[in-house]
Amino acid sequence: MNGLRKPYFLDENGYLFRDETGFTDFGQSIPMIVEMGRTNCGTETSKTFLSIQVDSESARGGIIQYQIDGGNWLTLGQIKDQIETLPFPQGIEATIGRDINFRFVHNDVGDAPIFNGIIVYFIITESLPNELGQRL
């Protein structure tokens, strides 16, 4: 329409709308939450989570949160660099569980964040029986 090359869409009532482009909604930043999805890190055994390493682009200022075994969301830390290592609580408040889920919370007017990968560092904490049936 009128020489503009922008995306258009119809609503359920048949009205035509032009989708705006850019990184703001009428000058306001667009908050986003991206949930990564549950992972057991390849094993159903109990683990003590040590840290994660996040490789991202344009994610500076975003917050990484985590959820253990479907529990409450807790804040792990803020991304400050392209490759950021964030440690989990240790000692008495150690982060122990079978499954972990991550989400990224961001509210900035800059370029959209890109995630190249997240590496989870953990140790197995559940004892496993050996060939003799003894717990290790």
C-alpha positions in Angstrom: 0.0 0.0 0.0 1.3 3.4 -0.9 4.7 2.0 -1.9 5.5 0.7 1.6 7.1 -2.7 2.0 5.8 -3.7 5.4 4.0 -6.8 6.7 0.2 -6.6 6.7 -2.3 -8.9 8.5 -6.0 -9.4 8.9 -7.8 -9.8 12.2 -10.7 -12.2 12.8 -13.2 -9.5 11.7 -11.5 -8.9 8.3 -9.8 -5.6 9.1 -6.4 -5.0 7.5 -3.6 -3.8 9.7 0.0 -2.8 8.8 2.6 -4.4 11.2 5.1 -1.8 12.4 8.8 -2.6 12.2 11.5 -1.7 14.7 12.4 -2.5 18.2 9.8 -0.4 20.1 6.0 -0.1 20.4 5.3 3.6 19.9 8.7 4.5 21.4 8.4 2.1 24.4 10.6 -1.0 24.8 8.9 -4.3 24.2 9.4 -6.6 27.2 10.1 -10.2 26.4 10.3 -13.5 28.2 11.8 -16.6 26.5 11.4 -19.9 28.2 14.0 -22.5 27.1 12.2 -25.7 28.1 12.9 -28.4 30.6 16.0 -30.5 30.3 17.4 -33.3 32.5 20.9 -32.9 31.0 20.8 -36.4 29.6 20.2 -38.3 32.8 17.3 -38.7 35.2 19.6 -38.9 38.3 19.7 -36.2 40.9 22.3 -33.5 40.2 23.9 -30.5 41.9 24.0 -27.7 39.4 27.2 -25.7 39.6 27.0 -23.0 36.9 25.9 -22.2 33.4 27.7 -20.5 30.5 25.5 -18.4 28.2 26.7 -17.6 24.7 24.5 -14.7 23.3 24.4 -11.7 21.2 22.6 -8.4 22.0 21.4 -9.9 25.3 23.3 -7.6 27.6 21.2 -6.5 30.6 18.9 -9.5 30.3 18.1 -11.6 33.4 18.5 -15.4 33.4 16.1 -17.3 35.7 15.9 -21.0 36.5 13.4 -23.5 37.8 14.3 -26.8 39.4 11.9 -29.8 39.0 9.0 -27.5 38.2 9.4 -25.4 41.3 9.4 -21.6 41.6 11.4 -19.4 39.2 14.6 -18.0 40.8 17.0 -15.4 39.4 20.4 -16.7 38.6 22.0 -13.4 37.3 22.3 -10.8 34.6 24.0 -11.1 31.3 26.9 -8.5 31.0 29.0 -10.0 28.3 28.6 -12.1 25.1 29.9 -15.1 26.9 28.7 -15.0 30.6 29.2 -17.6 33.3 26.6 -17.6 36.1 27.2 -19.7 39.2 24.3 -21.4 41.1 24.1 -21.1 44.9 26.4 -23.6 46.7 26.8 -24.9 50.2 23.6 -25.3 52.3 21.6 -23.6 49.6 23.0 -25.8 46.8 20.8 -26.2 43.7 19.9 -29.9 43.6 17.4 -31.5 41.3 16.7 -33.8 38.4 15.4 -31.3 35.8 16.1 -27.7 35.1 14.4 -25.0 33.0 15.7 -21.6 32.0 14.1 -18.4 31.0 15.4 -15.1 29.7 13.7 -11.8 30.7 14.6 -8.7 28.7 13.2 -5.2 28.3 15.4 -3.1 26.0 14.9 -1.0 22.9 18.0 -2.4 21.2 18.5 -5.3 18.7 16.6 -8.5 19.5 18.7 -11.0 21.6 20.2 -14.1 20.0 21.2 -17.2 22.0 23.9 -19.4 20.5 23.8 -21.8 23.4 23.7 -22.5 27.1 26.0 -25.0 28.7 25.0 -26.5 32.1 27.7 -27.6 34.5 26.7 -30.1 37.2 27.8 -33.2 39.2 25.7 -36.3 39.8 24.7 -36.5 43.5 22.5 -39.6 43.5 24.2 -42.7 44.6 23.9 -45.6 42.2 24.1 -49.4 43.0 27.3 -51.1 41.7 27.4 -54.7 40.5 27.2 -56.1 44.0 24.1 -54.1 44.8 25.9 -51.8 47.2 25.2 -48.1 47.2 28.2 -45.9 46.3 
